[in-house]
Amino acid sequence: MLIKLFEEGLIDYQKLLFKYHQNFNLTADEYLIMEHLLLLAERKRYNLSTNYLARLSGYKMNQVGEIINSLFEKELITIELERKSEGKLGEIFSLMPFFDKITTLIMEEINKQKEEKTISDQEYIIKELERAFAKPLSPTAFEIVRQWFSEGFSKNEIYEALELTLEHKKTTVNYLDRILRSEAFNETSTIDEKTAEILRKLVGKA
């Protein structure tokens, strides 16, 4: 997906390369050649010419060749032979491996942020439950809270169920859990009196 956005001109490849180049241990020379390859790819020019890259970078051709080999060994580019219209073979490059690695890094960042938010939300809910119930949560209650987030319940949904639990004059996590999982609760985002009445019948006594 990332390479598609790049091909459509929706990504600033210079910022992308600058942000993630340390993850690939790029030398200054490799960084410069990679930047030129990205520029060529942006222009849909995939012919791999060490002569042209030497002119762009100011390096010697043999030096460019060594840098290209290094980028290939680091699995940031692929190189293939392609037969030209005149019958000659030429090398073309692809930056797909580079964008695949960037995509993986971005997904790791996103998952980390989600995990951090989940932990933060869990801590918030635990504090609210202990405040509302005026007692510390038991290990079993902690596990129930953890399970809510694992199953995808949001902080707002849990807090809304907590408010309804308190309206029912109940102070147990098990009661809140039954409300949270009830069909009537999940059919509406706001709890009105009619819904509350249905829930009372469904949940019964704690």
Protein Blocks (a to p, Z undefined) as FASTA:
>chain_A
ZZmmmmnopacfklmmmmmmmmnopafklmmmmmmmmmmmmnopabdcfklmmmmnopaf
klmmmmmmmmmmnopaccdddddfkopacddddfklmmmmmmmmmmmmmmmmmmmmmmmm
mmmmmmmmmmmnopacdfklmmmmmmmmmnopafklmmmmmmmmmmnopabfklmmmmmm
pmklmmpcbdcfklmmmmmmmnmpZZ
